[in-house]
């Protein structure tokens, strides 16, 4: 998990509901993946998860093409 101290521009960060729409999964799944460390996120001071749109788009494209990550770092977008 990356904390809010290292921020991207605000328009590049999205809330879990938008992340869920991009990935085609439920918001609960997005939160679970973030808490498990399977999805890179930033945590606000209020404890909310924020996700980088570019990382989500890359993961969505891989999911659409049936590409499975071979390591945790690939899923985390690192």
C-alpha positions in Angstrom: 0.0 0.0 0.0 1.2 3.5 -0.9 0.3 6.2 1.6 -1.0 9.7 0.8 2.5 11.2 1.3 3.4 10.3 -2.3 0.5 11.6 -4.3 -0.3 11.7 -8.0 -2.4 14.5 -9.3 -6.0 14.3 -7.9 -7.6 13.6 -11.3 -5.5 10.5 -11.6 -6.8 9.0 -8.4 -10.3 7.5 -8.1 -12.5 6.2 -5.3 -13.3 2.5 -5.0 -16.7 2.9 -6.7 -15.0 4.3 -9.9 -12.3 1.6 -9.6 -15.0 -1.0 -9.4 -16.6 0.3 -12.5 -13.3 0.3 -14.4 -12.5 -3.2 -13.4 -16.0 -4.6 -13.7 -16.2 -5.9 -10.2 -18.0 -4.8 -7.0 -16.7 -2.1 -4.7 -16.4 -4.7 -2.0 -14.0 -6.7 -4.2 -11.9 -3.6 -4.9 -11.6 -2.9 -1.1 -10.8 -6.6 -0.4 -8.1 -6.7 -3.1 -6.6 -3.4 -1.7 -6.6 -4.7 1.9 -5.0 -8.0 0.7 -2.3 -6.0 -1.1 -3.4 -7.4 -4.5 -4.3 -3.9 -5.8 -2.1 -0.9 -5.4 -3.8 2.0 -3.6 -3.2 5.1 -1.5 -5.0 5.6 1.8 -6.3 9.0 2.7 -6.0 10.5 6.2 -9.6 9.5 6.7 -8.8 5.8 5.8 -10.4 5.8 2.3 -8.7 4.0 -0.5 -7.8 5.8 -3.7 -6.6 4.1 -6.9 -4.5 5.3 -9.8 -6.6 5.3 -13.0 -3.6 4.3 -15.2 -3.0 1.2 -13.1 -6.7 0.2 -13.1 -6.8 0.6 -16.9 -3.8 -1.6 -17.3 -5.3 -4.3 -15.0 -8.6 -4.1 -16.8 -6.9 -4.5 -20.2 -5.0 -7.6 -18.9 -8.3 -9.0 -17.5 -10.0 -8.5 -20.8 -7.3 -10.3 -22.7 -7.1 -13.1 -20.2 -3.6 -12.2 -19.1 -3.0 -13.5 -15.6 -0.3 -11.8 -13.5 2.6 -14.1 -12.7 3.7 -12.3 -9.6 2.1 -10.1 -6.9 4.1 -7.1 -8.2 2.3 -7.3 -11.5 -1.1 -7.0 -9.9 0.1 -4.2 -7.7 1.2 -2.3 -10.8 4.8 -2.0 -9.8 
